[in-house]
Amino acid sequence: MGIIISNTSKDPIYQQIITQIKEMVFKGELKEGDALPSIRQLAKDLQISVITTKRAYEELEKEGFIISVVGKGSFIAGQNKELLKERRLKIMEEKMIEIIEESKLLNISIDELSDMLHLLYREDDER
């Protein structure tokens, strides 16, 4: 499936799973109806607790990203592309607010912040 768990991440393991599955949906790598590994199989593959994978799947189901069918497994739910985009934009806005607040604490002007953003954006394009 391609999920990679980082022991150095500040995010708990279940959150890392959630984030990576969402990313795969956003990028179109996982599409509506695609089957996910069983909770036990994913736990075995990642060498983590079944409880951790169960928690990740439950959260994904609550958020509408997956559907679980008793006896059949878990599948990627149909996604409304506009709703997904709105969710991502909200997350971006929250991160930007954090950056703005930090910039103000460090007395970084909006022009300096803009220059940083432009530079990083271009560097990312070059990768």
JOGIRA-V392472 format. One record per residue. N is the residue number from 0. RES is the residue in one letter. BURIAL is # if it has 16 or more other C-alpha atoms within 10 Angstrom, else .. D_CENTER is the distance of its C-alpha to the mean C-alpha in Angstrom with 1 decimal. Layout:
N/RES/BURIAL/D_CENTER ; N/RES/BURIAL/D_CENTER
This chain:
0/M/./14.6 ; 1/G/./13.4 ; 2/I/./11.2 ; 3/I/./12.3 ; 4/I/#/12.8 ; 5/S/./14.0 ; 6/N/./16.8 ; 7/T/./16.9 ; 8/S/./13.5 ; 9/K/./14.0 ; 10/D/./11.1 ; 11/P/./12.6 ; 12/I/#/12.2 ; 13/Y/#/11.0 ; 14/Q/#/8.1 ; 15/Q/#/7.3 ; 16/I/#/7.9 ; 17/I/#/5.8 ; 18/T/#/2.4 ; 19/Q/./4.8 ; 20/I/#/6.4 ; 21/K/#/4.5 ; 22/E/./4.8 ; 23/M/./8.1 ; 24/V/#/9.0 ; 25/F/#/8.7 ; 26/K/./10.7 ; 27/G/./13.0 ; 28/E/./13.0 ; 29/L/#/12.8 ; 30/K/#/15.2 ; 31/E/./16.9 ; 32/G/./18.9 ; 33/D/./17.4 ; 34/A/#/18.0 ; 35/L/#/15.7 ; 36/P/./17.6 ; 37/S/#/19.4 ; 38/I/#/18.3 ; 39/R/./21.2 ; 40/Q/./20.6 ; 41/L/#/17.0 ; 42/A/#/18.4 ; 43/K/./21.3 ; 44/D/./19.4 ; 45/L/#/17.2 ; 46/Q/./20.3 ; 47/I/./18.8 ; 48/S/./20.1 ; 49/V/#/20.0 ; 50/I/./19.5 ; 51/T/#/16.1 ; 52/T/#/14.9 ; 53/K/#/16.7 ; 54/R/#/14.9 ; 55/A/#/11.4 ; 56/Y/#/13.0 ; 57/E/#/14.8 ; 58/E/#/12.0 ; 59/L/#/10.3 ; 60/E/#/14.0 ; 61/K/./14.6 ; 62/E/./12.0 ; 63/G/./13.6 ; 64/F/#/11.1 ; 65/I/#/13.6 ; 66/I/#/17.3 ; 67/S/#/19.2 ; 68/V/./22.9 ; 69/V/./25.3 ; 70/G/./26.8 ; 71/K/./24.8 ; 72/G/./21.2 ; 73/S/#/17.7 ; 74/F/#/16.8 ; 75/I/#/14.3 ; 76/A/#/15.6 ; 77/G/./16.9 ; 78/Q/./14.8 ; 79/N/./16.5 ; 80/K/./15.4 ; 81/E/./16.7 ; 82/L/./14.9 ; 83/L/./11.5 ; 84/K/./12.8 ; 85/E/./14.1 ; 86/R/./11.0 ; 87/R/./9.4 ; 88/L/./12.9 ; 89/K/./13.1 ; 90/I/./10.3 ; 91/M/./12.1 ; 92/E/./15.3 ; 93/E/./14.6 ; 94/K/./13.8 ; 95/M/./16.9 ; 96/I/./19.0 ; 97/E/./18.3 ; 98/I/./19.4 ; 99/I/#/22.4 ; 100/E/./23.5 ; 101/E/./23.4 ; 102/S/./25.3 ; 103/K/./27.9 ; 104/L/./28.4 ; 105/L/./29.1 ; 106/N/./31.2 ; 107/I/./29.3 ; 108/S/./30.4 ; 109/I/./28.4 ; 110/D/./30.1 ; 111/E/./29.0 ; 112/L/./25.4 ; 113/S/./25.6 ; 114/D/./27.2 ; 115/M/./24.4 ; 116/L/./21.7 ; 117/H/./24.0 ; 118/L/./24.5 ; 119/L/./21.0 ; 120/Y/./20.1 ; 121/R/./23.1 ; 122/E/./22.4 ; 123/D/./19.0 ; 124/D/./20.9 ; 125/E/./23.4 ; 126/R/./21.0
